Amino acid sequence: MAVSTAYAFRITDSLGTTSDIEFTTGTDVTWGKVIGLINTAFVDAILDYKCELINGDVRFSALKT
């Protein structure tokens, strides 16, 4: 990822509901920082998802089942 760059993506859950997420990186583009930005975007958009780095994989999951 590039510093000071806007990124956007669409997440679709198992029911087919889609949500658009946007975030902008700062000068720190480590995975920990970027995942934190993604999770903040989920909270700001009032979406019940989380992003995690698990065993080297970036994973998205729903907070509610």
All heavy atoms as a GROMACS GRO file, in nm:
protein
  494
    1MET      N    1   0.083  -0.117   0.000
    1MET     CA    2   0.000   0.000   0.000
    1MET      C    3   0.089   0.125   0.000
    1MET      O    4   0.199   0.122   0.051
    1MET     CB    5  -0.091   0.001   0.122
    1MET     CG    6  -0.178  -0.122   0.136
    1MET     SD    7  -0.327  -0.084   0.228
    1MET     CE    8  -0.444  -0.121   0.101
    2ALA      N    9   0.036   0.230  -0.055
    2ALA     CA   10   0.110   0.356  -0.065
    2ALA      C   11   0.071   0.449   0.050
    2ALA      O   12  -0.042   0.443   0.100
    2ALA     CB   13   0.082   0.422  -0.198
    3VAL      N   14   0.163   0.534   0.090
    3VAL     CA   15   0.133   0.631   0.196
    3VAL      C   16   0.039   0.739   0.144
    3VAL      O   17   0.034   0.769   0.025
    3VAL     CB   18   0.262   0.694   0.253
    3VAL    CG1   19   0.351   0.590   0.314
    3VAL    CG2   20   0.336   0.773   0.148
    4SER      N   21  -0.040   0.792   0.235
    4SER     CA   22  -0.133   0.903   0.206
    4SER      C   23  -0.218   0.878   0.082
    4SER      O   24  -0.233   0.965  -0.004
    4SER     CB   25  -0.055   1.034   0.191
    4SER     OG   26   0.018   1.061   0.309
    5THR      N   27  -0.276   0.757   0.077
    5THR     CA   28  -0.355   0.716  -0.039
    5THR      C   29  -0.492   0.669   0.006
    5THR      O   30  -0.504   0.598   0.105
    5THR     CB   31  -0.283   0.604  -0.116
    5THR    OG1   32  -0.155   0.651  -0.155
    5THR    CG2   33  -0.361   0.560  -0.238
    6ALA      N   34  -0.596   0.708  -0.066
    6ALA     CA   35  -0.732   0.663  -0.038
    6ALA      C   36  -0.756   0.527  -0.102
    6ALA      O   37  -0.716   0.504  -0.216
    6ALA     CB   38  -0.833   0.764  -0.090
    7TYR      N   39  -0.818   0.439  -0.027
    7TYR     CA   40  -0.854   0.306  -0.076
    7TYR      C   41  -1.001   0.282  -0.048
    7TYR      O   42  -1.056   0.337   0.048
    7TYR     CB   43  -0.772   0.197  -0.005
    7TYR     CG   44  -0.627   0.197  -0.044
    7TYR    CD1   45  -0.533   0.269   0.028
    7TYR    CD2   46  -0.584   0.126  -0.155
    7TYR    CE1   47  -0.400   0.270  -0.008
    7TYR    CE2   48  -0.451   0.126  -0.192
    7TYR     CZ   49  -0.360   0.199  -0.118
    7TYR     OH   50  -0.228   0.200  -0.155
    8ALA      N   51  -1.064   0.202  -0.130
    8ALA     CA   52  -1.204   0.166  -0.110
    8ALA      C   53  -1.225   0.023  -0.154
    8ALA      O   54  -1.156  -0.027  -0.243
    8ALA     CB   55  -1.295   0.259  -0.190
    9PHE      N   56  -1.318  -0.044  -0.088
    9PHE     CA   57  -1.355  -0.179  -0.130
    9PHE      C   58  -1.499  -0.206  -0.090
    9PHE      O   59  -1.557  -0.134  -0.010
    9PHE     CB   60  -1.259  -0.285  -0.074
    9PHE     CG   61  -1.258  -0.296   0.077
    9PHE    CD1   62  -1.342  -0.384   0.142
    9PHE    CD2   63  -1.171  -0.219   0.152
    9PHE    CE1   64  -1.340  -0.395   0.280
    9PHE    CE2   65  -1.167  -0.229   0.290
    9PHE     CZ   66  -1.252  -0.317   0.354
   10ARG      N   67  -1.554  -0.309  -0.146
   10ARG     CA   68  -1.690  -0.351  -0.117
   10ARG      C   69  -1.685  -0.486  -0.049
   10ARG      O   70  -1.616  -0.576  -0.095
   10ARG     CB   71  -1.772  -0.358  -0.246
   10ARG     CG   72  -1.915  -0.408  -0.222
   10ARG     CD   73  -1.998  -0.390  -0.346
   10ARG     NE   74  -2.026  -0.246  -0.356
   10ARG     CZ   75  -2.062  -0.185  -0.466
   10ARG    NH1   76  -2.077  -0.252  -0.578
   10ARG    NH2   77  -2.085  -0.055  -0.468
   11ILE      N   78  -1.758  -0.499   0.061
   11ILE     CA   79  -1.768  -0.627   0.130
   11ILE      C   80  -1.911  -0.678   0.115
   11ILE      O   81  -2.006  -0.600   0.124
   11ILE     CB   82  -1.726  -0.612   0.279
   11ILE    CG1   83  -1.716  -0.748   0.345
   11ILE    CG2   84  -1.815  -0.517   0.354
   11ILE    CD1   85  -1.645  -0.747   0.479
   12THR      N   86  -1.923  -0.805   0.086
   12THR     CA   87  -2.054  -0.868   0.069
   12THR      C   88  -2.064  -0.982   0.168
   12THR      O   89  -1.978  -1.070   0.172
   12THR     CB   90  -2.071  -0.922  -0.074
   12THR    OG1   91  -2.052  -0.814  -0.166
   12THR    CG2   92  -2.209  -0.982  -0.094
   13ASP      N   93  -2.171  -0.982   0.249
   13ASP     CA   94  -2.186  -1.088   0.348
   13ASP      C   95  -2.257  -1.209   0.287
   13ASP      O   96  -2.293  -1.210   0.169
   13ASP     CB   97  -2.256  -1.038   0.473
   13ASP     CG   98  -2.400  -0.997   0.451
   13ASP    OD1   99  -2.462  -1.037   0.350
   13ASP    OD2  100  -2.453  -0.923   0.537
   14SER      N  101  -2.276  -1.312   0.369
   14SER     CA  102  -2.334  -1.438   0.320
   14SER      C  103  -2.480  -1.423   0.277
   14SER      O  104  -2.531  -1.508   0.205
   14SER     CB  105  -2.324  -1.546   0.428
   14SER     OG  106  -2.394  -1.506   0.544
   15LEU      N  107  -2.546  -1.315   0.317
   15LEU     CA  108  -2.684  -1.291   0.276
   15LEU      C  109  -2.692  -1.206   0.150
   15LEU      O  110  -2.801  -1.177   0.101
   15LEU     CB  111  -2.761  -1.222   0.390
   15LEU     CG  112  -2.768  -1.300   0.522
   15LEU    CD1  113  -2.835  -1.215   0.628
   15LEU    CD2  114  -2.840  -1.432   0.502
   16GLY      N  115  -2.576  -1.166   0.098
   16GLY     CA  116  -2.573  -1.086  -0.024
   16GLY      C  117  -2.579  -0.936  -0.001
   16GLY      O  118  -2.586  -0.859  -0.096
   17THR      N  119  -2.575  -0.893   0.125
   17THR     CA  120  -2.576  -0.751   0.157
   17THR      C  121  -2.437  -0.693   0.131
   17THR      O  122  -2.337  -0.750   0.174
   17THR     CB  123  -2.614  -0.729   0.305
   17THR    OG1  124  -2.740  -0.791   0.329
   17THR    CG2  125  -2.620  -0.582   0.338
   18THR      N  126  -2.431  -0.582   0.060
   18THR     CA  127  -2.301  -0.521   0.030
   18THR      C  128  -2.286  -0.388   0.104
   18THR      O  129  -2.384  -0.318   0.130
   18THR     CB  130  -2.284  -0.496  -0.121
   18THR    OG1  131  -2.385  -0.406  -0.164
   18THR    CG2  132  -2.290  -0.624  -0.199
   19SER      N  133  -2.162  -0.357   0.138
   19SER     CA  134  -2.129  -0.230   0.202
   19SER      C  135  -1.998  -0.182   0.143
   19SER      O  136  -1.906  -0.261   0.119
   19SER     CB  137  -2.112  -0.249   0.353
   19SER     OG  138  -2.232  -0.297   0.410
   20ASP      N  139  -1.988  -0.052   0.120
   20ASP     CA  140  -1.866   0.008   0.068
   20ASP      C  141  -1.786   0.068   0.184
   20ASP      O  142  -1.842   0.136   0.268
   20ASP     CB  143  -1.898   0.116  -0.034
   20ASP     CG  144  -1.964   0.059  -0.158
   20ASP    OD1  145  -1.927  -0.053  -0.198
   20ASP    OD2  146  -2.053   0.125  -0.215
   21ILE      N  147  -1.657   0.042   0.184
   21ILE     CA  148  -1.568   0.090   0.288
   21ILE      C  149  -1.460   0.175   0.224
   21ILE      O  150  -1.406   0.140   0.120
   21ILE     CB  151  -1.502  -0.029   0.362
   21ILE    CG1  152  -1.607  -0.116   0.428
   21ILE    CG2  153  -1.399   0.018   0.464
   21ILE    CD1  154  -1.692  -0.047   0.530
   22GLU      N  155  -1.427   0.287   0.289
   22GLU     CA  156  -1.320   0.374   0.240
   22GLU      C  157  -1.230   0.412   0.357
   22GLU      O  158  -1.278   0.433   0.468
   22GLU     CB  159  -1.378   0.501   0.178
   22GLU     CG  160  -1.464   0.476   0.058
   22GLU     CD  161  -1.522   0.605   0.000
   22GLU    OE1  162  -1.484   0.714   0.047
   22GLU    OE2  163  -1.606   0.594  -0.090
   23PHE      N  164  -1.100   0.420   0.330
   23PHE     CA  165  -1.005   0.467   0.430
   23PHE      C  166  -0.886   0.526   0.358
   23PHE      O  167  -0.864   0.500   0.241
   23PHE     CB  168  -0.961   0.354   0.525
   23PHE     CG  169  -0.886   0.243   0.458
   23PHE    CD1  170  -0.746   0.243   0.457
   23PHE    CD2  171  -0.951   0.138   0.395
   23PHE    CE1  172  -0.675   0.141   0.395
   23PHE    CE2  173  -0.881   0.036   0.334
   23PHE     CZ  174  -0.743   0.038   0.334
   24THR      N  175  -0.812   0.609   0.429
   24THR     CA  176  -0.693   0.673   0.373
   24THR      C  177  -0.575   0.642   0.462
   24THR      O  178  -0.582   0.662   0.585
   24THR     CB  179  -0.712   0.825   0.362
   24THR    OG1  180  -0.825   0.851   0.278
   24THR    CG2  181  -0.589   0.891   0.301
   25THR      N  182  -0.467   0.595   0.402
   25THR     CA  183  -0.347   0.565   0.478
   25THR      C  184  -0.276   0.694   0.516
   25THR      O  185  -0.293   0.798   0.453
   25THR     CB  186  -0.250   0.477   0.397
   25THR    OG1  187  -0.217   0.545   0.276
   25THR    CG2  188  -0.310   0.342   0.366
   26GLY      N  189  -0.194   0.684   0.618
   26GLY     CA  190  -0.106   0.794   0.657
   26GLY      C  191   0.035   0.758   0.613
   26GLY      O  192   0.055   0.699   0.507
   27THR      N  193   0.131   0.788   0.697
   27THR     CA  194   0.270   0.755   0.664
   27THR      C  195   0.307   0.613   0.706
   27THR      O  196   0.406   0.558   0.659
   27THR     CB  197   0.367   0.854   0.731
   27THR    OG1  198   0.345   0.852   0.872
   27THR    CG2  199   0.347   0.994   0.677
   28ASP      N  200   0.229   0.553   0.794
   28ASP     CA  201   0.253   0.416   0.841
   28ASP      C  202   0.161   0.322   0.765
   28ASP      O  203   0.039   0.324   0.782
   28ASP     CB  204   0.225   0.408   0.991
   28ASP     CG  205   0.250   0.271   1.051
   28ASP    OD1  206   0.279   0.175   0.976
   28ASP    OD2  207   0.241   0.259   1.175
   29VAL      N  208   0.218   0.239   0.679
   29VAL     CA  209   0.136   0.145   0.601
   29VAL      C  210   0.169   0.000   0.640
   29VAL      O  211   0.158  -0.090   0.557
   29VAL     CB  212   0.151   0.168   0.449
   29VAL    CG1  213   0.085   0.297   0.408
   29VAL    CG2  214   0.295   0.163   0.405
   30THR      N  215   0.205  -0.021   0.767
   30THR     CA  216   0.223  -0.158   0.815
   30THR      C  217   0.087  -0.225   0.820
   30THR      O  218  -0.018  -0.159   0.826
   30THR     CB  219   0.287  -0.159   0.954
   30THR    OG1  220   0.200  -0.090   1.045
   30THR    CG2  221   0.426  -0.096   0.953
   31TRP      N  222   0.088  -0.358   0.818
   31TRP     CA  223  -0.039  -0.431   0.823
   31TRP      C  224  -0.120  -0.396   0.946
   31TRP      O  225  -0.241  -0.378   0.940
   31TRP     CB  226  -0.016  -0.582   0.815
   31TRP     CG  227   0.001  -0.631   0.676
   31TRP    CD1  228   0.113  -0.684   0.621
   31TRP    CD2  229  -0.098  -0.628   0.572
   31TRP    NE1  230   0.091  -0.714   0.488
   31TRP    CE2  231  -0.038  -0.681   0.456
   31TRP    CE3  232  -0.229  -0.584   0.564
   31TRP    CZ2  233  -0.106  -0.692   0.335
   31TRP    CZ3  234  -0.297  -0.597   0.444
   31TRP    CH2  235  -0.235  -0.650   0.332
   32GLY      N  236  -0.054  -0.384   1.060
   32GLY     CA  237  -0.126  -0.350   1.183
   32GLY      C  238  -0.199  -0.217   1.172
   32GLY      O  239  -0.315  -0.205   1.213
   33LYS      N  240  -0.133  -0.118   1.117
   33LYS     CA  241  -0.194   0.014   1.102
   33LYS      C  242  -0.309   0.012   1.000
   33LYS      O  243  -0.417   0.066   1.024
   33LYS     CB  244  -0.090   0.117   1.059
   33LYS     CG  245  -0.143   0.257   1.047
   33LYS     CD  246  -0.192   0.311   1.180
   33LYS     CE  247  -0.234   0.455   1.167
   33LYS     NZ  248  -0.284   0.509   1.293
   34VAL      N  249  -0.287  -0.054   0.886
   34VAL     CA  250  -0.390  -0.060   0.782
   34VAL      C  251  -0.512  -0.136   0.831
   34VAL      O  252  -0.626  -0.093   0.810
   34VAL     CB  253  -0.334  -0.121   0.652
   34VAL    CG1  254  -0.444  -0.148   0.551
   34VAL    CG2  255  -0.228  -0.029   0.592
   35ILE      N  256  -0.492  -0.246   0.901
   35ILE     CA  257  -0.605  -0.321   0.955
   35ILE      C  258  -0.680  -0.236   1.057
   35ILE      O  259  -0.803  -0.237   1.061
   35ILE     CB  260  -0.558  -0.455   1.014
   35ILE    CG1  261  -0.521  -0.549   0.898
   35ILE    CG2  262  -0.664  -0.518   1.104
   35ILE    CD1  263  -0.453  -0.677   0.938
   36GLY      N  264  -0.608  -0.159   1.136
   36GLY     CA  265  -0.673  -0.066   1.228
   36GLY      C  266  -0.758   0.037   1.156
   36GLY      O  267  -0.869   0.068   1.199
   37LEU      N  268  -0.708   0.089   1.045
   37LEU     CA  269  -0.785   0.186   0.965
   37LEU      C  270  -0.911   0.122   0.908
   37LEU      O  271  -1.018   0.185   0.905
   37LEU     CB  272  -0.699   0.241   0.852
   37LEU     CG  273  -0.583   0.332   0.893
   37LEU    CD1  274  -0.492   0.359   0.773
   37LEU    CD2  275  -0.635   0.462   0.952
   38ILE      N  276  -0.900  -0.002   0.861
   38ILE     CA  277  -1.016  -0.073   0.807
   38ILE      C  278  -1.119  -0.093   0.917
   38ILE      O  279  -1.239  -0.070   0.897
   38ILE     CB  280  -0.975  -0.206   0.743
   38ILE    CG1  281  -0.892  -0.180   0.618
   38ILE    CG2  282  -1.098  -0.292   0.711
   38ILE    CD1  283  -0.823  -0.304   0.561
   39ASN      N  284  -1.076  -0.136   1.036
   39ASN     CA  285  -1.169  -0.157   1.146
   39ASN      C  286  -1.234  -0.026   1.190
   39ASN      O  287  -1.353  -0.024   1.223
   39ASN     CB  288  -1.100  -0.227   1.263
   39ASN     CG  289  -1.080  -0.374   1.234
   39ASN    OD1  290  -1.164  -0.439   1.172
   39ASN    ND2  291  -0.968  -0.428   1.277
   40THR      N  292  -1.160   0.082   1.188
   40THR     CA  293  -1.219   0.213   1.219
   40THR      C  294  -1.324   0.250   1.115
   40THR      O  295  -1.431   0.303   1.150
   40THR     CB  296  -1.109   0.320   1.226
   40THR    OG1  297  -1.020   0.287   1.332
   40THR    CG2  298  -1.167   0.459   1.249
   41ALA      N  299  -1.298   0.220   0.989
   41ALA     CA  300  -1.397   0.247   0.883
   41ALA      C  301  -1.524   0.166   0.905
   41ALA      O  302  -1.635   0.216   0.885
   41ALA     CB  303  -1.337   0.217   0.746
   42PHE      N  304  -1.510   0.041   0.950
   42PHE     CA  305  -1.628  -0.041   0.982
   42PHE      C  306  -1.709   0.024   1.096
   42PHE      O  307  -1.831   0.034   1.087
   42PHE     CB  308  -1.588  -0.182   1.023
   42PHE     CG  309  -1.547  -0.272   0.909
   42PHE    CD1  310  -1.445  -0.364   0.927
   42PHE    CD2  311  -1.610  -0.267   0.786
   42PHE    CE1  312  -1.407  -0.449   0.824
   42PHE    CE2  313  -1.572  -0.351   0.682
   42PHE     CZ  314  -1.470  -0.442   0.701
   43VAL      N  315  -1.640   0.067   1.200
   43VAL     CA  316  -1.708   0.130   1.315
   43VAL      C  317  -1.776   0.260   1.270
   43VAL      O  318  -1.893   0.284   1.303
   43VAL     CB  319  -1.609   0.156   1.430
   43VAL    CG1  320  -1.671   0.242   1.538
   43VAL    CG2  321  -1.560   0.024   1.489
   44ASP      N  322  -1.705   0.342   1.196
   44ASP     CA  323  -1.760   0.470   1.149
   44ASP      C  324  -1.883   0.450   1.062
   44ASP      O  325  -1.975   0.532   1.064
   44ASP     CB  326  -1.656   0.550   1.073
   44ASP     CG  327  -1.544   0.602   1.162
   44ASP    OD1  328  -1.556   0.595   1.287
   44ASP    OD2  329  -1.442   0.648   1.106
   45ALA      N  330  -1.885   0.342   0.985
   45ALA     CA  331  -1.999   0.313   0.897
   45ALA      C  332  -2.108   0.232   0.968
   45ALA      O  333  -2.208   0.194   0.907
   45ALA     CB  334  -1.951   0.236   0.774
   46ILE      N  335  -2.088   0.208   1.097
   46ILE     CA  336  -2.181   0.130   1.180
   46ILE      C  337  -2.207  -0.008   1.117
   46ILE      O  338  -2.320  -0.051   1.097
   46ILE     CB  339  -2.313   0.207   1.205
   46ILE    CG1  340  -2.284   0.348   1.252
   46ILE    CG2  341  -2.397   0.134   1.310
   46ILE    CD1  342  -2.405   0.439   1.258
   47LEU      N  343  -2.098  -0.075   1.083
   47LEU     CA  344  -2.105  -0.209   1.026
   47LEU      C  345  -2.045  -0.310   1.124
   47LEU      O  346  -1.945  -0.281   1.190
   47LEU     CB  347  -2.028  -0.215   0.893
   47LEU     CG  348  -2.085  -0.128   0.783
   47LEU    CD1  349  -1.991  -0.124   0.664
   47LEU    CD2  350  -2.222  -0.178   0.742
   48ASP      N  351  -2.107  -0.425   1.135
   48ASP     CA  352  -2.064  -0.527   1.230
   48ASP      C  353  -1.966  -0.626   1.168
   48ASP      O  354  -1.993  -0.746   1.160
   48ASP     CB  355  -2.186  -0.601   1.287
   48ASP     CG  356  -2.270  -0.511   1.375
   48ASP    OD1  357  -2.212  -0.424   1.441
   48ASP    OD2  358  -2.392  -0.528   1.378
   49TYR      N  359  -1.852  -0.575   1.122
   49TYR     CA  360  -1.746  -0.658   1.067
   49TYR      C  361  -1.615  -0.626   1.137
   49TYR      O  362  -1.601  -0.520   1.198
   49TYR     CB  363  -1.726  -0.631   0.917
   49TYR     CG  364  -1.846  -0.660   0.832
   49TYR    CD1  365  -1.920  -0.556   0.777
   49TYR    CD2  366  -1.885  -0.790   0.805
   49TYR    CE1  367  -2.031  -0.582   0.698
   49TYR    CE2  368  -1.995  -0.817   0.726
   49TYR     CZ  369  -2.067  -0.712   0.673
   49TYR     OH  370  -2.176  -0.738   0.595
   50LYS      N  371  -1.520  -0.716   1.125
   50LYS     CA  372  -1.386  -0.689   1.174
   50LYS      C  373  -1.285  -0.746   1.075
   50LYS      O  374  -1.315  -0.838   0.999
   50LYS     CB  375  -1.362  -0.747   1.312
   50LYS     CG  376  -1.363  -0.901   1.316
   50LYS     CD  377  -1.337  -0.950   1.455
   50LYS     CE  378  -1.350  -1.102   1.459
   50LYS     NZ  379  -1.322  -1.156   1.591
   51CYS      N  380  -1.168  -0.689   1.078
   51CYS     CA  381  -1.057  -0.732   0.994
   51CYS      C  382  -0.943  -0.772   1.088
   51CYS      O  383  -0.916  -0.702   1.186
   51CYS     CB  384  -1.014  -0.617   0.903
   51CYS     SG  385  -0.879  -0.658   0.793
   52GLU      N  386  -0.881  -0.887   1.060
   52GLU     CA  387  -0.772  -0.936   1.144
   52GLU      C  388  -0.663  -0.997   1.057
   52GLU      O  389  -0.690  -1.042   0.946
   52GLU     CB  390  -0.821  -1.046   1.238
   52GLU     CG  391  -0.929  -1.006   1.334
   52GLU     CD  392  -0.978  -1.124   1.414
   52GLU    OE1  393  -1.054  -1.206   1.357
   52GLU    OE2  394  -0.939  -1.136   1.531
   53LEU      N  395  -0.543  -1.001   1.111
   53LEU     CA  396  -0.432  -1.072   1.049
   53LEU      C  397  -0.415  -1.200   1.130
   53LEU      O  398  -0.378  -1.197   1.247
   53LEU     CB  399  -0.305  -0.987   1.052
   53LEU     CG  400  -0.185  -1.044   0.977
   53LEU    CD1  401  -0.216  -1.058   0.829
   53LEU    CD2  402  -0.065  -0.955   0.997
   54ILE      N  403  -0.446  -1.315   1.068
   54ILE     CA  404  -0.441  -1.445   1.135
   54ILE      C  405  -0.351  -1.538   1.056
   54ILE      O  406  -0.380  -1.569   0.940
   54ILE     CB  407  -0.582  -1.506   1.150
   54ILE    CG1  408  -0.672  -1.411   1.231
   54ILE    CG2  409  -0.575  -1.644   1.216
   54ILE    CD1  410  -0.817  -1.453   1.238
   55ASN      N  411  -0.243  -1.581   1.119
   55ASN     CA  412  -0.147  -1.672   1.055
   55ASN      C  413  -0.103  -1.622   0.918
   55ASN      O  414  -0.093  -1.700   0.822
   55ASN     CB  415  -0.205  -1.813   1.045
   55ASN     CG  416  -0.233  -1.874   1.180
   55ASN    OD1  417  -0.159  -1.852   1.276
   55ASN    ND2  418  -0.340  -1.951   1.190
   56GLY      N  419  -0.082  -1.492   0.906
   56GLY     CA  420  -0.035  -1.434   0.781
   56GLY      C  421  -0.143  -1.404   0.679
   56GLY      O  422  -0.114  -1.353   0.571
   57ASP      N  423  -0.268  -1.433   0.712
   57ASP     CA  424  -0.381  -1.406   0.622
   57ASP      C  425  -0.463  -1.289   0.675
   57ASP      O  426  -0.489  -1.279   0.796
   57ASP     CB  427  -0.475  -1.527   0.612
   57ASP     CG  428  -0.411  -1.647   0.547
   57ASP    OD1  429  -0.326  -1.628   0.458
   57ASP    OD2  430  -0.445  -1.761   0.585
   58VAL      N  431  -0.506  -1.201   0.586
   58VAL     CA  432  -0.599  -1.095   0.623
   58VAL      C  433  -0.739  -1.154   0.613
   58VAL      O  434  -0.778  -1.204   0.508
   58VAL     CB  435  -0.585  -0.972   0.531
   58VAL    CG1  436  -0.690  -0.867   0.565
   58VAL    CG2  437  -0.445  -0.914   0.540
   59ARG      N  438  -0.811  -1.150   0.725
   59ARG     CA  439  -0.945  -1.212   0.728
   59ARG      C  440  -1.049  -1.109   0.771
   59ARG      O  441  -1.027  -1.029   0.861
   59ARG     CB  442  -0.948  -1.328   0.827
   59ARG     CG  443  -0.861  -1.441   0.784
   59ARG     CD  444  -0.886  -1.563   0.868
   59ARG     NE  445  -0.785  -1.664   0.839
   59ARG     CZ  446  -0.778  -1.777   0.904
   59ARG    NH1  447  -0.861  -1.804   1.002
   59ARG    NH2  448  -0.683  -1.865   0.873
   60PHE      N  449  -1.162  -1.118   0.704
   60PHE     CA  450  -1.278  -1.035   0.737
   60PHE      C  451  -1.385  -1.128   0.793
   60PHE      O  452  -1.408  -1.235   0.738
   60PHE     CB  453  -1.332  -0.965   0.612
   60PHE     CG  454  -1.235  -0.864   0.556
   60PHE    CD1  455  -1.137  -0.901   0.467
   60PHE    CD2  456  -1.244  -0.732   0.594
   60PHE    CE1  457  -1.048  -0.809   0.414
   60PHE    CE2  458  -1.156  -0.638   0.543
   60PHE     CZ  459  -1.058  -0.677   0.453
   61SER      N  460  -1.450  -1.086   0.901
   61SER     CA  461  -1.557  -1.168   0.957
   61SER      C  462  -1.663  -1.078   1.018
   61SER      O  463  -1.638  -0.962   1.050
   61SER     CB  464  -1.502  -1.267   1.060
   61SER     OG  465  -1.432  -1.200   1.161
   62ALA      N  466  -1.781  -1.136   1.035
   62ALA     CA  467  -1.892  -1.064   1.097
   62ALA      C  468  -1.878  -1.072   1.248
   62ALA      O  469  -1.832  -1.174   1.302
   62ALA     CB  470  -2.025  -1.125   1.053
   63LEU      N  471  -1.913  -0.965   1.317
   63LEU     CA  472  -1.911  -0.968   1.463
   63LEU      C  473  -2.028  -1.045   1.518
   63LEU      O  474  -2.019  -1.106   1.624
   63LEU     CB  475  -1.913  -0.824   1.518
   63LEU     CG  476  -1.791  -0.740   1.485
   63LEU    CD1  477  -1.809  -0.598   1.538
   63LEU    CD2  478  -1.665  -0.802   1.544
   64LYS      N  479  -2.141  -1.044   1.447
   64LYS     CA  480  -2.260  -1.119   1.489
   64LYS      C  481  -2.273  -1.241   1.400
   64LYS      O  482  -2.240  -1.239   1.284
   64LYS     CB  483  -2.385  -1.032   1.473
   64LYS     CG  484  -2.388  -0.911   1.560
   64LYS     CD  485  -2.513  -0.833   1.534
   64LYS     CE  486  -2.514  -0.703   1.611
   64LYS     NZ  487  -2.633  -0.624   1.582
   65THR      N  488  -2.326  -1.345   1.456
   65THR     CA  489  -2.350  -1.466   1.377
   65THR      C  490  -2.496  -1.491   1.359
   65THR      O  491  -2.578  -1.437   1.423
   65THR     CB  492  -2.285  -1.590   1.444
   65THR    OG1  493  -2.334  -1.601   1.577
   65THR    CG2  494  -2.135  -1.576   1.443
   0.00000   0.00000   0.00000
